[in-house]
Amino acid sequence: MNSAKKKKTREMHGEARNWSRRTPCTPEYSVWCGMRARCLRPAQRAYANYGGRGITICPRWNSYPNFLADMGRRPTPRHSIERRDNNLGYNPDNCYWATPEQQARNKRSTRMLSYGTTTQSMVAWA
């Protein structure tokens, strides 16, 4: 991306890192960039677990302002983006801000148990 386009993007939402003023990007912008890297860049370390296995980003979230409008600000610094269904992509219906404890219960390796019509993790049953 050329510098003119970077400058235009920063001016549009003002949340990207500003190197000349030494201001960091906002946490939400950082999450958005990380999400895109995991899903769209094969050279990124986590790509195999995201884009490499078909996790996509909805077209609306190609725009950071749309992502922010749908997700809102993180409730606390401990929250990060989480997908309700780990086999589905990033979209407004599947994503929410979650704590590390919530995320630990929503891994692909978490064993789920069903009783009647209720399915939840073993930790939740305990």
C-alpha positions in Angstrom: 0.0 0.0 0.0 1.5 3.4 -0.9 1.9 6.1 1.6 -0.9 8.3 0.1 -3.4 5.5 0.5 -2.2 4.9 4.1 -2.6 8.5 4.9 -6.1 8.6 3.4 -7.1 5.6 5.5 -5.7 7.1 8.7 -7.5 10.3 8.0 -10.7 8.5 7.3 -11.0 6.8 10.8 -8.0 8.2 12.7 -7.2 4.9 14.5 -4.2 3.6 12.7 -0.7 4.1 14.1 0.7 7.6 13.4 4.4 7.2 13.2 5.2 10.9 13.0 3.2 11.7 16.2 4.3 8.4 17.8 0.8 7.4 18.6 -0.2 3.8 18.6 -3.2 2.4 16.9 -6.4 1.8 18.9 -6.9 -1.7 20.3 -9.9 -2.3 18.1 -7.9 -1.4 15.0 -5.1 -3.8 16.1 -7.7 -6.6 16.5 -9.1 -5.8 13.0 -5.6 -6.0 11.5 -4.8 -9.2 13.3 -8.0 -10.8 12.1 -7.3 -9.9 8.5 -3.7 -11.1 8.8 -4.8 -14.5 10.2 -7.3 -15.0 7.4 -5.7 -13.4 4.4 -1.9 -13.7 4.6 -0.5 -17.2 4.0 2.9 -16.0 5.4 1.3 -15.2 8.8 2.1 -17.8 11.4 -1.6 -18.4 12.4 -2.8 -18.6 8.8 -3.0 -22.4 8.7 -5.6 -22.3 11.6 -7.7 -19.6 10.0 -7.5 -18.7 6.3 -5.8 -22.0 5.6 -8.8 -23.9 6.9 -11.4 -21.7 5.2 -12.1 -19.1 7.9 -13.2 -16.0 6.0 -14.1 -12.4 6.8 -17.5 -11.0 5.7 -17.1 -8.4 2.9 -18.6 -5.7 5.1 -15.6 -6.0 7.4 -13.1 -5.2 4.7 -13.7 -1.7 5.9 -12.5 -0.9 9.4 -15.3 1.7 10.2 -17.9 -1.0 9.4 -16.1 -3.5 11.7 -16.1 -0.9 14.5 -19.7 0.0 13.9 -20.8 -3.7 14.2 -18.5 -4.7 17.1 -18.2 -1.5 19.1 -15.4 -0.8 21.4 -13.9 -3.5 23.6 -15.7 -3.5 27.0 -12.3 -3.9 28.8 -8.7 -4.3 27.8 -9.0 -8.1 28.7 -11.6 -8.6 25.9 -10.6 -9.8 22.4 -12.6 -10.9 19.4 -14.2 -14.3 19.6 -16.2 -16.4 17.1 -19.3 -18.2 18.6 -18.8 -21.1 16.1 -15.1 -21.7 15.4 -15.9 -23.3 12.1 -17.5 -20.2 10.7 -15.9 -17.0 9.6 -15.7 -13.5 11.1 -19.0 -11.7 10.7 -21.4 -9.7 12.9 -23.6 -12.6 13.8 -20.7 -14.9 14.8 -18.4 -12.5 16.6 -18.4 -10.9 20.0 -15.9 -9.5 22.6 -14.9 -12.2 25.0 -12.7 -12.6 28.1 -9.8 -15.1 28.1 -12.0 -17.4 30.3 -14.8 -17.4 27.7 -12.3 -18.0 24.9 -10.7 -20.9 26.8 -14.1 -22.7 26.8 -14.6 -22.1 23.1 -11.6 -23.9 21.5 -11.8 -26.6 18.9 -10.2 -29.0 21.4 -12.9 -28.3 24.0 -15.0 -31.5 24.7 -18.6 -30.8 24.4 -21.3 -32.9 26.2 -25.0 -33.0 25.5 -27.8 -33.8 27.9 -31.3 -33.5 26.6 -31.4 -30.4 24.5 -28.4 -28.7 26.2 -24.9 -28.9 24.8 -22.0 -27.3 26.7 -18.4 -27.8 27.7 -17.4 -30.2 30.5 -16.3 -27.2 32.6 -19.7 -25.6 32.2 -21.4 -28.8 33.3 -19.1 -29.0 36.3 
